[in-house]
Amino acid sequence: MPNIKPKKNISTLYNNIKTIIDTSKQEVTIQLNNTMVLSYWEIGKQLNVEILKDERATYGKEICATLSRKLSWSHFIEFIKVKDELKREFYIVMCAKERWNVRTLRERVNSMLFERYFFFRMLFLIDLCLMYLNEEENFDT
């Protein structure tokens, strides 16, 4: 008679393997998102230097002046939790502009709004720059 192991062991093995695969998928997704954000940041930095000639928009001064009036202490506690300076700045600006309450801010941070926003924004900017470069190329010929 063959040695048949109880189903409990097979079920446990299956669940362990499934957990390993799910965890690996999550880690890959996080790493991919981080790499994409860094890549798009570098692309934006080069576009800023080459096309915008390092000029910065003046809206930042206006935002700083009104932040303390629009955001609560609880908002600032949430901002402190965001370790990346660029992400923190993004959420501060969006929070003030869109008048998010603290709950909405937490939801946006947890849903990785920053990464999603910049991913699509960079795709748009890349398309815009390619059109600009294509027009310059056609103009030169």
N, C-alpha and C positions, 0 to 999 in steps of 0.2 A: 504494500500500500504506500503511495507517494506521501512525502512529508508536506502537508499543506499548512501554511501559516494562517493564523486567524486573520480575518478581514480587518480587524482593528489595526494591525501593523501596516497593512497596505494603505488603509485610509489615512493613517498618520503620515506615512511616507509621501503619499500624494499631496496632503496638505502642506507638508514641509517644503516640497519641491515647488508647489504653487506659490507659497510665501516668498521663497527665494527669487523666483521669476518676477513676481509682482514688485518686490523691493528693488530688484535690478532695473526694471522698467522705470520706476520712479526716479532712481538715481541717474539714469541715463537722461531722462527728461529734464531734470534739474541742471545737469551738466551742460546739456545742449542749449537750454535757455540762457545759462550764464555765458557760454561761449558766443551765442548769437548776439547778446546784448553788448559784450565787449567788442565784437567785430563791428557792429553797427556804430558803436561809440567812436571807434577808431576811424571809420569811414566818415562819420559826421565831423570829426575833428579835422581830417584832411580837407573836406569840402569847405569847412569854416575858414581854414587858412588860405586855400587856393582860390576860392570863389568869393567868399564874403570878406576876405582880407582881414580876418580877426576882429571885425567890428561886432560889437555886442548890442543887443536890443536894450532900449532904455526902460522897458517895462519893469525890470527887476527892482529899481529904486522905488517905484510906486507901490509895488507889492509889499516890500519890507515895511513901508510906512503904515500900512493898514492891517498887517497881520495880527498885531496884538489886539486890535479892536474886533476882529472877526473870529478868532480862534480861542477856545477855552484852554484852561490848564490841562484838562484831560487830553485834548488834541496833542499838546506838546509832549505829554507822557508817551503817547503812541509814536510820535515822530522820533523820540529818543531810541525806541526799540528798532528802528530801521537803521541798520549799521552803515549801509552804503550811502555816501553823501549825495550822490546824484539822485538816487531813488528818494531819499528824504526830501530833497529840494522839490522834486516832482510832486510828491504827495502834499507838501506844504502849499505849493502853488495851486494844485487842483482842489485841495480842500478849501482854500480861501475863495477861489474863483467859483466853484460849484456849490459852496456853502454846505459841505458835508457835515453831518453830525458824527460823533465819535464811532458809533456803530457802523455807519457807512464807510468811514475811513478804514476801520478794521477789515471789513468785507473786501474793500478794494485792494488792500495790501495782501490779504490772504489769497485773492484770486489772481495775483501777479499782474495787475493792471499795467504797471510800469513796463514790464517786459513785453506784454501784448501791444501796448500803445507804441512803443518805440520800434518794434518789429515792423508794424504796418507803416509807421511814419517814415522809417528809413527806406522801405521799399518805394514809397512815393518820392522821396528825395533822390534816390538813385535814378528812378525813371526821369525825373525832372532834370537832373544833371546830364544824363545821357542825351536827352533831347537838346539841351543847351550845347553840349559838345558836338552833337551831330549838326546843329545849325551853324556852329562856328566852322566846322570842317567843310560844310557845303558852301559857306560864305568865302572861305579861303581858296576854293577851287574855281 
